[in-house]
Structures are given as structure tokens and as C-alpha cells.
């Protein structure tokens, strides 16, 4: 059971990294997600916004 939870977590991390990389490549200034820290700035160009805390 622990192994399956680990695999699921890594899939989520991998999927989120693809979203972040794609948003950066597209030149997005804001990324709306609850999976990263609200207000975090990525690569000095994109700010993370948690849509549930605004």
C-alpha cells in the first residue's frame, strides 16, 4: 500500500512539473493551483496563486 501511495505522489509531482514548465514556456505571469505555495515566484517570472485563498 505504501508503494502505491509513493507512485501516486510521484505521478502528481511529475504532472505538476509538466504544467509549470508549459506555463513558463507559454509566458504565463500567473499559475492558478492549490498544489504549490500561494505567492511563490517561479523562475522570477510566474507567480503562483491559490484560487481558494484569494
Residue, then its C-alpha position, 0 to 999 in steps of 0.5 A: x500500500x505504501x508503494x502505491x501511495x509513493x507512485x501516486x505522489x510521484x505521478x502528481x509531482x511529475x504532472x505538476x512539473x509538466x504544467x509549470x514548465x508549459x506555463x513558463x514556456x507559454x509566458x504565463x505571469x500567473x499559475x492558478x493551483x492549490x498544489x504549490x505555495x500561494x505567492x511563490x515566484x517561479x523562475x522570477x517570472x510566474x507567480x503562483x496563486x491559490x484560487x481558494x485563498x484569494 
